[in-house]
């Protein structure tokens, strides 16, 4: 009976994690905490702005500097580092909310998140929606170094495709207009590819 009981115990015991598993588990917990920190930093900033607005203060730059200094003091970091944290928190929580969700689910690391935000903030707003989804998919499946290279390629591809589409739309609108100015004089207006116009 005791032999049967020991077999059952062994069958139901969870496997003992090896040292790598323990490190990965800790890293996942760090990601969860970092996502929460971004949310709380942004909440702190929004609360300060709302409180100031309720009292009639409209100098957002002054209020945000106060938040930055308070964070720097409380976290024992430089004002510059606190400013970067505020900017990242604002971007992640308000403009790219799927990213902290992925970070909080330990599907990406903080490095993935900050690189993705830097890439998105570095392009024109019209490109961001086209980059965010595929960029996050890359972040969830690739190590940081490979992710950076693939993300840069994605940004270049989206920009090139969009510029090509915009040029195609503009060419569709090409036209030639003749304007009669009177006394036998007129004006020729040519809306077309700039290369052709310069060549003419």
C-alpha positions in Angstrom: 0.0 0.0 0.0 2.8 2.4 0.9 4.6 1.5 -2.3 1.4 2.3 -4.3 1.1 5.6 -2.4 4.6 6.6 -3.2 4.1 5.9 -6.9 1.0 8.1 -6.8 3.0 10.8 -5.1 5.7 10.7 -7.7 3.1 10.8 -10.5 1.4 13.9 -9.2 4.5 15.8 -8.1 5.3 18.8 -10.3 8.7 18.6 -12.0 11.5 20.4 -10.2 12.5 23.5 -12.2 16.1 23.7 -13.4 18.1 26.9 -12.9 17.2 28.2 -16.4 13.5 27.7 -15.7 13.9 29.7 -12.5 15.6 32.6 -14.3 12.9 32.6 -17.1 10.2 32.5 -14.4 11.7 35.5 -12.6 12.1 37.4 -15.9 8.4 36.8 -16.7 7.5 38.3 -13.3 9.7 41.3 -14.0 7.8 41.9 -17.3 4.5 41.7 -15.5 5.7 44.3 -12.9 7.2 46.6 -15.6 3.8 46.7 -17.4 2.1 47.6 -14.2 4.7 50.3 -13.5 4.0 51.9 -16.9 0.3 51.9 -16.1 0.8 53.4 -12.7 3.3 56.1 -13.9 0.8 57.2 -16.5 -2.0 57.2 -13.9 0.1 59.4 -11.6 0.7 61.8 -14.5 -3.0 61.9 -15.4 -4.1 62.3 -11.8 -1.7 65.3 -11.4 -3.0 67.0 -14.5 -6.7 66.4 -13.6 -6.1 67.7 -10.0 -4.4 70.8 -11.4 -7.2 71.4 -13.9 -9.8 71.1 -11.2 -8.0 73.9 -9.3 -7.8 76.1 -12.4 -4.2 75.5 -13.3 -3.5 75.1 -17.0 0.3 75.0 -17.1 0.7 71.4 -18.1 4.5 71.7 -18.6 5.0 72.9 -15.1 2.8 70.2 -13.6 4.5 67.5 -15.6 7.9 68.8 -14.5 6.6 68.4 -10.9 5.6 64.8 -11.6 9.0 64.2 -13.2 10.8 65.6 -10.2 8.7 63.7 -7.7 9.3 60.4 -9.6 13.0 61.1 -9.9 13.2 61.7 -6.1 11.0 58.7 -5.1 12.7 56.2 -7.5 16.2 57.7 -6.9 16.8 58.2 -10.6 17.8 61.3 -12.7 15.1 63.8 -13.8 16.1 62.8 -17.4 15.4 59.1 -16.7 12.1 60.0 -15.0 11.2 62.0 -18.1 11.9 59.1 -20.4 9.8 56.8 -18.2 6.9 59.3 -18.3 7.1 59.5 -22.1 7.3 55.8 -22.5 4.4 55.3 -20.2 2.3 57.8 -22.0 3.0 56.2 -25.4 2.5 52.6 -24.2 -0.7 53.2 -22.2 -2.4 55.8 -24.4 -1.2 55.3 -28.0 -0.1 51.6 -28.1 -2.2 49.8 -25.4 -1.6 46.4 -26.9 2.1 46.6 -26.1 1.8 46.7 -22.2 -0.8 43.9 -22.5 1.9 41.8 -24.2 4.6 42.9 -21.7 2.2 42.1 -18.8 1.6 38.7 -20.3 5.4 38.1 -20.4 5.2 37.6 -24.2 7.8 40.3 -24.8 10.6 42.0 -22.7 10.9 45.6 -21.7 13.6 45.9 -24.4 11.2 44.8 -27.1 8.6 47.3 -25.8 11.0 50.3 -25.7 12.4 49.5 -29.2 8.9 49.1 -30.6 7.8 52.5 -29.1 11.0 54.2 -30.4 10.3 52.9 -33.9 6.7 53.9 -33.8 7.4 57.4 -32.4 10.1 57.8 -35.0 7.8 57.5 -38.0 4.9 59.7 -39.3 1.6 59.0 -37.5 0.1 57.7 -40.8 2.4 54.7 -40.7 2.0 53.7 -37.0 -1.2 51.6 -37.4 0.4 49.6 -40.2 3.6 48.9 -38.1 2.1 48.3 -34.6 0.4 44.9 -35.2 3.1 43.2 -37.3 5.8 44.8 -35.1 4.2 43.4 -32.0 3.9 40.0 -33.6 7.6 40.1 -34.4 8.4 41.2 -30.8 6.5 38.2 -29.4 8.3 35.7 -31.6 11.9 36.9 -31.9 14.9 37.7 -29.6 15.7 41.4 -29.2 18.6 41.6 -31.7 16.7 39.9 -34.5 13.5 41.8 -33.7 15.3 45.1 -34.1 16.6 44.2 -37.5 13.2 42.8 -38.7 11.4 45.8 -37.2 13.6 48.3 -39.1 12.9 46.3 -42.3 9.2 46.4 -41.6 9.3 50.2 -41.1 11.2 50.7 -44.4 8.8 48.4 -46.3 5.6 50.1 -44.9 7.0 53.5 -45.7 8.0 52.5 -49.2 4.7 50.9 -49.9 2.7 53.9 -48.6 4.8 56.4 -50.5 4.3 54.3 -53.7 0.5 54.2 -53.1 0.4 57.9 -52.5 2.4 58.5 -55.7 0.0 56.2 -57.6 -3.0 58.1 -56.3 -1.4 61.5 -57.2 -0.6 60.3 -60.7 -4.2 59.3 -61.1 -5.1 62.9 -60.6 -2.8 64.2 -63.3 -4.3 66.8 -65.7 -3.5 69.6 -68.0 -5.5 72.8 -67.8 -5.6 75.8 -70.1 -6.6 79.1 -68.7 -7.6 82.0 -71.0 -6.2 85.2 -69.6 -7.5 87.5 -72.4 -5.8 89.5 -75.1 -4.6 86.4 -76.8 -2.7 85.3 -73.7 -3.2 82.1 -71.7 -1.7 79.9 -69.0 -0.9 76.2 -69.1 -1.3 74.3 -65.8 0.2 70.8 -65.7 -0.4 68.6 -62.8 1.8 65.5 -63.2 4.9 63.6 -62.0 7.5 66.1 -60.8 10.3 64.3 -62.8 8.4 64.9 -66.0 7.6 68.5 -65.2 11.3 69.2 -64.4 12.4 67.5 -67.6 10.0 69.6 -69.6 
